[in-house]
Amino acid sequence: MEMMGRKAYGFQIEAFSGGVSIDLPQLIECNEILDNRSEIPTPEIALCHPHLKSIARFIPKPVRQQINGPHISPFAQRLDLGWVLIGEVCLGNAHKPNVSSFRTNVLENGRPSFLTPCASHISLKERTNHGGESNQHNRLNAVTKVHKTSNDIGHSVFERTKDDTKCALSFEDQAFLKIIERDFHKDERNFWVAPLPFKSPRPLLPNNRDQALSRLLSLKHTLDKKMVVRENFQEFMGKMLENKHAELAPPLEENEESWYLPTFGVYHPRKPDQIRVVFDSSAQYHGISLNSILLTGPDMNNSLLGVLLLFRKEPIAVTADIQQMFYCFVVQDNHRKYLRFLWHRDNDLSKEVTEYQMRVHVSGNSPSPAIAIYGLRRAAQKGEREHGSDTRQCVERHFYVDDGLISLPTEEDAISLLKRTQKSLAQSNIKLQKIASNSTTVMKAFPPEDLAKGIKDLDLTKETLPSQRSLGLCWEMESDTFTFHVTKSERSFTRRGVLSVVNSLYDPLGLVTSYYKRKSFTAGNIS
């Protein structure tokens, strides 16, 4: 027979009395267990073979004690793991009849035989999921105790829970959560402080200052040729230093481990006048990078589809986001030496190059998203008692990274929830901003600096509400609809050409795709 199995780690069996505990190696868990009592080694079997007689006395008897009863009644045996009952049991006058049969077995080589094939001959094939799915989907992490008594004979020896059908966390994700939960705390300024979650064991980081200096000189050469980029870059760095997201790095002790992050700037296609400085945590030096020794952490994000569907549920829709979400969480003091970077003193490119270090978690680090989402939820949990459980639910269910989208039945509900959520997060120095709504009443309840860009200077009583981008979609606030802007491209009027245009749209809800699937894609009716 052929069966599918799963890798299982960390299982342990224990005697019902608690006297014997056995750690099991890596297992292959199947829905059925192929076993054969006749294959259990006993001293009698060893004595039947001359070359094994010398070890017969070392083989323990599987049965420590046996209790027999009347004819055809069940009997009891005491094993190392407890008592078991064996035999058929009469229930009143009803009894399960014995049925004898003869059958022919087909052996592995294809020959028929009346002999029973060895049930312990197992052929194991590794099979992984396709499409780049995480290995954690095939991994079970559990510790199970087997308590075998007369009451559970015939039942599964593995304990079942309500989480059996859920994907378990990988060992690395468990290690990440253990580190974060242990060291996550608030400082004297009410900022949440989190460590860098290093793998264990890990290699020591080499001194990559020369690499960072080389990258800085290359960056400066580019900035000298592009004055607009230079001004934007300096403006970004100036704000970062002014807001104390970075600080002058203290001198290192001799042979002290550290790491220098190269920097570069990127522009968003829809924001050509705003540059974002990226810290390149994936840059390798001597085959190692900072991200290679950090735990990424579990995916704590809500489902994008779920957030969007809840956003369309009630009549009053509101969007908001967290201001510089990653920068809201401070790095543990002794880990800042791994976030050093080189820049010109006082943000003046004519002055000497000096060493700085980041005080907050940066977007280039692989664990930063998990740390930020974890921290945001901890902040909402902390403020739940004072500001209401619905503020925590708003953060935990209606946010996708730093973007919040929620809908409520009335304008009063929306204003109350937003204001209380703002106050709750503000206690952790987290600012909820860029508020937008399809209701002008909701937006009037907040000061202009809390509203989204493009709405701050509007006369909400007279002017038409503009469109806003939410999670990559264009939301028309006036009509409360999603719209799609198609970039004109020279594609042939064929089925393939139309599908190419449709698939180029970002459409997580499938609104456009489902529409075109109902159309007949022939060259004669495409317009």
CORQUIGI-V720025 format. One record per run of one state. SS is the DSSP state (@ for helix, = for strand, . for the rest). FROM is the first residue (numbers start at 1). LEN is the number of residues. If there is no record, write none. Layout:
ss=SS from=FROM len=LEN
ss=SS from=FROM len=LEN
This chain:
ss=. from=1 len=4
ss== from=5 len=5
ss=. from=10 len=2
ss== from=12 len=3
ss=. from=15 len=6
ss== from=21 len=3
ss=. from=24 len=3
ss== from=27 len=4
ss=. from=31 len=6
ss=@ from=37 len=3
ss=. from=40 len=3
ss=@ from=43 len=5
ss=. from=48 len=2
ss=@ from=50 len=9
ss=. from=59 len=6
ss== from=65 len=3
ss=. from=68 len=7
ss== from=75 len=5
ss=. from=80 len=2
ss== from=82 len=5
ss=. from=87 len=4
ss== from=91 len=1
ss=. from=92 len=2
ss== from=94 len=1
ss=. from=95 len=10
ss== from=105 len=2
ss=. from=107 len=5
ss== from=112 len=2
ss=. from=114 len=21
ss=@ from=135 len=4
ss== from=139 len=3
ss=. from=142 len=8
ss=@ from=150 len=3
ss=. from=153 len=18
ss=@ from=171 len=13
ss=. from=184 len=1
ss== from=185 len=2
ss=. from=187 len=5
ss== from=192 len=3
ss=. from=195 len=3
ss== from=198 len=1
ss=. from=199 len=10
ss=@ from=209 len=17
ss=. from=226 len=1
ss=@ from=227 len=16
ss=. from=243 len=3
ss== from=246 len=3
ss=. from=249 len=11
ss== from=260 len=1
ss=. from=261 len=1
ss== from=262 len=7
ss=. from=269 len=2
ss== from=271 len=10
ss=. from=281 len=4
ss== from=285 len=1
ss=. from=286 len=2
ss== from=288 len=1
ss=. from=289 len=2
ss=@ from=291 len=3
ss== from=294 len=1
ss=. from=295 len=9
ss=@ from=304 len=8
ss=. from=312 len=4
ss== from=316 len=7
ss=. from=323 len=3
ss=@ from=326 len=3
ss== from=329 len=3
ss=. from=332 len=1
ss=@ from=333 len=7
ss== from=340 len=5
ss=@ from=345 len=3
ss=. from=348 len=5
ss== from=353 len=6
ss=. from=359 len=1
ss== from=360 len=1
ss=. from=361 len=7
ss=@ from=368 len=15
ss=. from=383 len=1
ss=@ from=384 len=4
ss=. from=388 len=1
ss=@ from=389 len=10
ss== from=399 len=2
ss=. from=401 len=2
ss== from=403 len=6
ss=. from=409 len=2
ss=@ from=411 len=16
ss=. from=427 len=5
ss== from=432 len=6
ss=. from=438 len=2
ss=@ from=440 len=5
ss=. from=445 len=3
ss=@ from=448 len=3
ss== from=451 len=1
ss=. from=452 len=15
ss== from=467 len=4
ss=. from=471 len=2
ss== from=473 len=4
ss=. from=477 len=4
ss== from=481 len=3
ss=. from=484 len=11
ss=@ from=495 len=9
ss=. from=504 len=7
ss=@ from=511 len=7
ss=. from=518 len=10
